[in-house]
């Protein structure tokens, strides 16, 4: 079911929710670039787990108005506005890749509302102390994030035509990434059903403009507006050891920074394996018991 929600400052956010309408609400924050139509567990999986899944286009993507100058912290107020519009009081949040920092923002800034949070293949703050932010990162991402921090106008000039091309043919994004994908990621994105969801997701994300993508890059390259150390709800950080788009060092840094966080590292997985991990992550988000104690744990 599609919803349009107006924020306090007059912007429109486009959201969708599906699964069990009487189930426990879970926000799923999409990657970068992406949209509310990003890969998600099928309806049967959601009903089995009694989940009401809620996704939305971050500002500038899909059907959501742009919010120039937004920070990662601003995600929390947008999520709160959607929850209010849907009559949802408390909820869990999961974010994948470019959506993971926003999930952590919700945990830090909405402590009375967020029950549990999962960050899948996350980035750490750009100003994280004692972290070599670019270590293990693919050359394409090093170039884009370096440009975002040093020359936002150049980033904008680069991404506008690229997004336009992806809107016409979303398969070109996967083709561009292919030479940097691990063998395991190539197998995952070769799955016909998953590839179809990814292409629909990318097309919708850049359908109206490149500015959701541009603003995500700028927000990721700027101070987040909160400290992950302030998070007090249970947090699960899931990462693939072989990830070159969000290097695993980012997950380990967040695991050390967030009190009581559980860090699960899959030694044979890379970036897109987070899509296959999502059903298990949903199960974790719905638990009533306290999260396990801090420390890296291998997923079962």
N, C-alpha and C positions, 0 to 999 in steps of 0.2 A: 504494500500500500504506500503510495507516494504522498508526501506532505510538503507543503511550503510553509516555513516558519519565519516570521519577521522578528529580528533582534531588536534590542532596546535602541540601537542607533539607526534603525530603519532598514538594515540590509535584509535580503531574503536568502534563506538557506534551504536547499532542497534535500529532503531526507526520505528514506524508505524504511519500512519495517516489515518483517515477515517471520515465519515460524509460528510458534504457539502464542496466540494473542493473550493467553492467561499465564504464560510462562515467565520465568525470571528475565528481566531486561538486561541485555548486554550490548553495549556500543562497540562497533567494529570500525576502526579508523583505517582508511585505505592508504596505500603506498603512494609513491611519487614517481611519475605522474599517475593519476588515478581518479577514481570516482566512487560514488555509492554503489556502483554496479560491479565492484571488484569481486574477485573470487571469494566465495563463502561456502560453508557447509550446505548441503542440499536440505530441502524442507523436511525430509524424513528424519535426518540427523537432528535437526532442531526440535522437532516434535518429540523424538525419543528422549531428548535431554530436557524437554520442557523449557525451551529458550525462546524468548522474543528478541530477535536480532534487529538492531537499529544501526543504519549506516547513513552517512550524509556526505555531500560534496563539500570539501573544505572551500573557503572563499576563493573565487576565481576559477574553480573547476565546475564543469557540468552546468547545472542550473543554479548555482549559488553566486550571489553578487561578490565582486572583489572587495577585499579589505586591505587597501594599500598600507604598507608599513606594519603589517601584523607580525606578532611574535609567536613563538611556540606557546607561551602562556595564554594567549588569546583563545586557544582551542577550548580551554575549560569553560569559558563563558558561553561559547557557541553550543557546546554540548549541553550545558545547563539550560539554555534557552529551548533547545529541542526537547529535552526531558520534561521541562515545564509544559510545553505545548502538548505533549503526549500524555500528560498526567502521571509521569514516572517520578517517584520520590528518590529511591536509591537504586543503584545499578552497578554492574561491573563494566570494565572497559578493557578492550584489547586493541592494540595498534601494531600494524606490521610495517616494517621498513620506515618510510617517511612518515607514517602515522604513529610510530611508536613513541617519539618524544611527546606528542600531543596526549597520548594515553597517560604518560607519566605526569604531564601537567594537570590532568584531571585528578589524579591521585593526590598530588601535592596541594592543589588549590580548592578542591571540593571534598575535604576530608569527611564531612558529615553525610555525603551522598554516595561516594564511591566505596564499594564493598571490597573489591579485589581488582587488581590490574595485571595485565600481561603485556609485555613488550617483546615482540618477535623481531629478530634481526635488527635491533635498534642502532641508531647513531648515538654517541655521547655528545655532550655540549662541546661546541667548537673551542671554548676556553677551558676545557677540562685540564686540571693540573695533573702532572705526572702521566700524561698520555700522549704518545706520538700519534696524532689524529690521523695521519695519512699512511701509517705503517700497514702494509698488506692490502692497500686499496688499489683498485683497478685504475689504470692511467686515465681513462675517460672521466671517472669521478674526481680524481685529483685535479684534473684540468677545470672541470665545471665548478667545484667548490672553491678552488683558488680564485677563479674569475669572479665568483659571487662575492667573495670578501674584498677583492681588490678593485673591481670595476663592474658594478651592477649594470651600468649602461651597456657594456660589452656583452654581459650575460643575456640581457634582454634582447639585444640585436641578434644573438646567436640562437636563442630558444624560440623566438617568434616564427621564423621560417621552418625550423625543425618541427614545431608543434603543428604547423599548418600541413606539413607533409604527413605527419602521423594521423591527423584528422581524416585525410583522404585515404590513407592506407596504413592502418595501425600495425600491420604486420612488419612494417619497416623498423619499428622500435625493437622488436625481438631480433630482427636481422642485424641491427646495429650492435646489439648486446652479445650476439652469438659468439663472436670471436673471443669474448672475455668470460663466457660461461664455462663452468666446470662440466665434466662429462655427466655428472649426476643431475645438474640443472638442465642440461640439454635434454635429457630423458624426460624430465618432468614437464618442461614446456612443449615437448613434442606430443604429449597426450592431447588428443583431439578435443575432448570436452574442456579441459583446462585452458588450452590455447584459445578456444572460442570465447571463454569467459574473460581472459586477459585482453583479447582484441576488443571486445565490447567495452570493457573497462577503460582502455586507453582512448578509444574513439570518443566516448562520452566525456572523459576528463578534459580533453583539449578541444571539444566541439565548438565552444564559443570563443576561446582565446588561449593564449599561453600563460596567462598571468597567475593562475593557480600554481603552476609549476615554478614559475619565476619567483613568486612570493614564498613558496616552500623552500626553495634553495636559499633565498636571502635570510629567511627565519632560521634555517639550520646553521647558517654561517654567522649568526649574531647571538648575543646573550639570550638565553631562553626566557628569562623573566622569573625564574624560580630556581631553587636548589633541590635536586633530587634527594639530598640528605634529609629534607623536611618531610618526606613521605612516611606515613605511619601505617597505611593499610598493607595487607599482604601483597607482595609483588613477585611475579614469575618473569624471569628473563630467559627467553629461548633463543639459541643461536646455533648456526652451523659453523664448525671449525674452519671450513674451506671457503667461507664467504669472502668475496673480494669487493663487493659493493658496499657492504657495511661490515668492516673487518671485526673479527671476534674480540679484539682487544677492547672495543667499545663496550661490548656486553660485560666483559670482566670488570672494566672500570665502574660501570653502573652497579654491578653486583656488589662491589666493595663500598660504593658510596651510599646505597639505599639500605637503611637499617632493616635487617631481617630478610632481605631479598633471597629468593631461591634462583640460582643460575643453572640452567640446564644447557649443556654444550653437547651437540651431536658431532662426534669426530669425523663422520663420513658425509655430512650434509653441507650444503652451501646455502645460497640466498633463497632460491625459490622453494626449497624444502619446507620453509615455514608454512606454505599453503597446505602441505600434507600434515603438518603438526597441529593445525588449527582445531580439529575436532577434539583432540586430547587436551588442548589448552582450554577449550570451552568447559570440558569436564572439571578441570582444576578451578576455573573461575566460579563454578557453581557450588563448590564445597562450602560447607558451613564451618568446618573445623579450622583452627588457625593454620597458617602456612608453615611448612617445615622451617627449621632453623637455617641460618645463613650458611652458604657453602655451595660449591659446584656439585651438581648431581647429574649423572648420566641418565637420560630419559629411558624409561622402560621400553 
